[in-house]
Amino acid sequence: MFYQLYEMNHAAMAPLRASADLMRQACNNPMNPLSNTAFGRSLDASFEVFERLTRRYGKPAFGLSSTMIDDQLVAVQEETVWAKPFCNLVHFKRDLPLGRKADPKILLVAPMSGHYATLLRGTVEALLPSAEIYITDWLDARTVPMTEGGFDLDDYISYVIDMLHHMGEGVHVVAVCQPSVPALAAVSVMEADGDAFAPASMTLMGGPIDTRIKPTAVNELAKGKSIDWFRDNVVMQVPWPQPGFGRTVYPGFLQLSGFMSMNLDRHMTAHKDFYLNLVKNDGDSAEKHREFYDEYLAVMDLTAEFYLQTVETVFIEHALPKGEMLHRGRAVDPAAIKRVALFTVEGENDDISGVGQTKAAHDICVNIPADKREHYMQPDVGHYGVFNGSRFRREIVPRMLEFFHKHERTA
């Protein structure tokens, strides 16, 4: 019922949003003598802030149409090379210069935790000049009809395995945050089976491998509630007329409200500064705000079965580090990993995955040789800085590329 009320509220606000947009056009019309005054800009800013705060943000575009390779600007084209009901595998096809040696082939496993894969736009952009990038483009569960069936953590692991089979040998898996656990599980299953398509390496970045280590506020919330509490309080049915009508989901707007509440004062300050920058006609600062929140406020629903299984397996039972995780009734054994190199990356100030939680992968992957494992902790960055931003580009990307080249495996 709560989801239905949310949808009704959004619909009820539509006339007010339309009115605010109309008033904005009137305020900034060059023919309006008030448009270049502080009063006119104040009105314009007020209407824009209102419209943005009440808007539903759709899936952003990657918008990566080119990249620099060997000091040459080359075209980039997105192509879907594999698809299933809950995910598309998107390849950023580069128009490579003639005679260029093949670059590392990367499967970038994006988080399925409320935001779209475009959250990793900066990650893709930083790696594109030096690598062949494929990314998991997860679909909003409320857009997937009930006829397509369900999707849980076991399906997520199977999807990763299927994608690696599609891409062929020698792939480097990079899992950012939430997918660190299913990616490690997928590689464990493949290695146990002696699968020739097991990746050459896996890089786990800011992931909750063992949330018992330096638990964060997010970890404490999950640990302090039973799985029945989550099932009773945060799982809802998609309302009509959405394509996924009737599907049980963890709504994206609930996930977003949780993230916003963790740093509410920071978000309130950001919107106040946005208003003041609009009044001062500081277009650059205002545009940076728009770019960030266009991405941050765009959220997607998760299937209830995936969300609940993840919460229970990863955050309540700690099944993977305790050696109790199962995939379709079969034990997941990280000790089976022997050929795949392991690189873990953490941020010193990460408030989502605490320091040491990702590094714990080394403790359970006991049979990876010492010369095939590395760990790096980036100083002075939080969770977002592990996979995006200036320090990521300057400090982390070169280490990743060096690791990929060192552990290249050809067919």
N, C-alpha and C positions, 0 to 999 in steps of 0.2 A: 504493500500500500504506500510506503514511503517513496518508492521510485515513481509511482503514479502521481503523487503530490508534487514531486520535483518536476516532472514533465508538465503538469498543469501550471505550475508557477512560471516555468520558462515560457509556456505559450501565453500566459496572461501578461507577461512583460513585453511581448512582441510589439504591441502598439506604442508603448513608451519608448522602446528602443528605436522604432521607426521615427517617432516624433523627435527624439534626441538627434538622430542623424539628419533629419530635415533642418533642425535648428542650427546644427553645425554648419551645414551648407550655407545657411543664411548669414551666419556670423563671420565666416571667412570668405564670403563673396567679395571680390575686389570692388564691386559697385557699392558695397556697404561702407559708408564713411567710418563706421566703428571698427571695421575689420583690422585696422592697423593700430588700434589703440589698446591700452592695457585692459580697459573694460571689455572690449570686444574679444580679446584673446582669453580673458578670464571666463567669459561665457562659453567660448569655443572649447576651452580646456575642460570645463565642468561637464559639458555634454559628451565629450569624448571619453572622459573617465567613467561616466555613468554607462555609456554604451559598451565599453570594454569590460566593465565589471559584471554586466548582465548578459553578455554574449555567450553562446556556445561555440567553442573553438573546434573547428574541424581538423582533420589530419593535415599537418603541414607538408609541404613538398621538400624533397632533398635539395632541389635547385642547384645541383652540381653539374653544370653543363661543360666545364672545361677544367684542365689542370695543367701544371707546368712539368714537363719531362725533358731532361737534358737541355734546360733553358729554352724550351720550345713549348708554346701554348698548343695543347692538343684537345680535341673534342672528347667529351664523355657522354655516353648514352646509357640510360637505365633500361635494362631488359629483364623480364621475368623468365627465369630459366627452369623453374620447378614450382609446382603449386599444389597445395592441399587445402582443405576447407578452412583451416585456421592460420595458414601461413603461406606467403610467397617468398621464394628465394630470388632476390634481386641482384643482378650483376651490373656493376658499373663498368661498362665496356669502353675501353680507352682506344683512341685512334693512335696507336703506337708508331713512333718513327721507324722507318725501315732499318732492319738489321739489329734492332735492340734485343739484347738478351732477355730471356723470360724472367719475369719478376716473381717473387713468392706469391703463392695463391692462398688467400686468407678467407676463411669462413668467420665472419663477424657475427657472433650470436648476441643479438640485442636483448635487453631485458623485456620480459613480459610482466610488468609490474605496475601498469597503469598508464605509462606514456608510450607513445609510438616510437618506432625504430628511428625516426628522424631526430630523436634526442641525441643520437650518435652521429649527427651530420658532421660535427667538427672532427670526430674520430676518423670518419671516412675521408674527409677532406685532407687531413694530415697524412694519411697513409697512401692516398691515391697516386702521388707521384712515384712511389717506389714499390707498389704492390697491386696485384689483381684482386679486387675486393668483391666479395659476395656478402650480402647481409640478410638476416632473417627479418622479413617484414610481416610481423604478427598482425592479424586482423582483429578488429573490434568485435568481441563476442556478440554484441547486440545486433550486429549486421549479418550474423551467420544463422540461417534458418534452422529450426529444430530438426528438420529432415536430414541434416548433415551429421547428426549424432553428437556425442560429447567429446570433451578434450580434457585430459588430466595430465598429471606429471609424468606418468608412464608414456602417454602419447607424445609429450614434449621430447622425452629422451629418444623415442623412436623416430620422431621427425629429424632430430639432429643426425642420427645414424643414417637415415635415408638420404639426407642432403649430402653427407660425406660420400656415400656410395655414388650419388649423382655426379659429384665434382671430381671423383677419381683419386688417384694416389698422390701423396706428397702435400696434402693440404695442411695449413697451419690454422688451428682453431683459436679464436680469441673470444672469450666470454666475459662480458662486462656486467658486474654485480650479480643480480639474481640468477642468471643462467650458469654461473660457475658450478653450482651443484649438479644440475642435469647434464651439463657438458662433461664434467668429470665422470659422472655415472655412465654416460654414453661411451666414452673412451674406455672405461673399465670393462664394459660389456664386450666391446669390440676386441679388445686385447685378450680377454678370456676366451673368445672364440677364434683367436688367431686370424682375425679379419685383415685382409691385405689392404683395406681402405682405411684402416686406423690412421689418424693424422700423423704428420711428421712431428708436430709439437702442439702443445696447448698452452695458452696464456690466460691466466685467471686474474681479473682486475677488480679489486674492491668487492670480492664475493663472500657470501656467508657460509664458508665451508664448515666452520665450527663456531657457532654463536655463543658457546659457553665462555669463550675467551674475550675478555674486556667487553661485556655486553653493552650495547647502546640503548637509548630510550626505545627505539623500535624493537630491539630484542626483548627488553624487559616487558613491553606491552604484550608481546606474543607469549612469553613465558608465564605471565601472570594470569592468563585466561585459559580456560579449557577449550577444546575444539568445539564443544557444544555451544559455548558462548559465541564464538565466531559464526557458527551455523545459524544461530537464532537471531543475531544482531546485525550482521553485515551482509548477509546473502539475501538477494531479492530476485523477483522475476522481472524480465524485460517487458515493459508495457506495450500495448498496441498503440500505434501502427508500425512499430519498428520491425525490420525483417526477422529479427530473432525473437519475436513475440513469444512469451512463454518460457524462454530459456532462463535457467537459474544462474545468476551472475553475482560477482562482487563488483558493484558499479564503480566506474572511474571517478565519479564526483565524490564518492566517499574516500577513496584513496587520496585524491587531491586535497580534500578538507583536512585529512590527517597530516599530510606533508605541510600544508599551510599553517596549521596550528602549532607545529613544532617551532616555527620561526615567524609567528604572527606579527611581532613588532617590526621585523625586518621588511615584511611585505607591505605593511601599512606605511612605513617610511618611504619605501620605493614608489608607492602610488602617490604619496604626497609630493615627493620630489619630481615625479612625472608631471603632475599638475603645475608645479612651479616652473619647471623647464618649458612647458608649453606657454605659460604666461610670459616668460622671458624671451620667448621665441628661440630657445636653444634647441634647434632641430636635431642635432647629432645625438645629444643625450636622450631626447625623447624617442628617437628611432631605436636606440639601443634597448630602451625599456620595452618598446613594442616587440622587437625581435625576440627578446628573452621570454616575455610573457605569452607571446603567440605560441611558443613551443611549450612552455611550462604548464599553461592552462589547457592544452589540448590533451585530453585523456580518453582512455578506452576501457571498456568493461572486460573483466576476466571471467571465464567460466567458473562456476562455483566449485566444481570438482577439482579443477586445477589449483585454485586458490586454497581450498581447505586442505588438500593433500600436501601442498607445499608448506603451509603453516605447520601442519602436524609433523611432517617428515623432517623439515629443516630447522624450525624454530622451537618446537615443543619437545620432540623426541630426540633430536640431534642424531638421526639414524645413520647418516653417512660416516661421521668420525667415530661412531661407536661400533661400526661394522654390522649394522642391522638394517641397512637400506635394501629394499627389494625393487626389482623392475619386472613387472608382470609375474610376480611370485618367485623370481629368481634372485639370489643374493648378488648384490653389487660389491665387487671386491677390487678396490683400488690397487691392492698388492699385485694384481694381474698385469698392471701396466709396467712394461719393461723397455719397449722400443720408443715410446713417445716422450719427447723432451718436455720439461715442465718449467714454466716461467710464471712467477706470481708477482703482482704489483699491488702495493697498498699506498694510501695517503696518510700522512702523519696526523691530520686533523679530521679524519673521516668520522662523521657522526651517524652513519648508516651501518657500515660494516667496520667494526672496531679493529684497531691495529692488532695483528696476529691471527685474525679470523681467516684470512685468505692464505697466509703463510702456512696454516695448519695442513694444507694439501700435501706439503712435503712430508709431514709426519705419517700420513696414511698411505702415500704412494712410496712404500718402502723399497721397492725393487727397481726404481729408476736409478741408473748409475749416477754417481756424483757429477760427472762431466756433462750430464744432460739436464741439470737442474740449476736454476738461478732464482734469486729473490731480490726485489728492489722496493725500498720504501721511499716515496717521494716526500721530502720535507715541505712544510708550509702549504699543503693543499688539503682540501676537504674531499668529500666523496666525488663531487662533480669534477674536481681537478685531476682525478686519477685518469680520466679518459677524455678530457677536453681542456682548452685554455692554453695559455702561453707556456707554462711549465711542462704541460703534457707534450706539446710540440717540440720544445727545446730539450727536455731531459728524458722523457719516457720513450717517445717514438724512435730516436736513434738506438736505444737499448733493445727495443722490440725488433727492429730491422736487423740489427747485428745478430740477435738470437735466431731469427728466422734463417738467415744466411748460413749461420754456423750449423744448423740442424736441418738443412735442406735434404730432402729425400726424393730422388727422381724415380720415375716408373721403370 
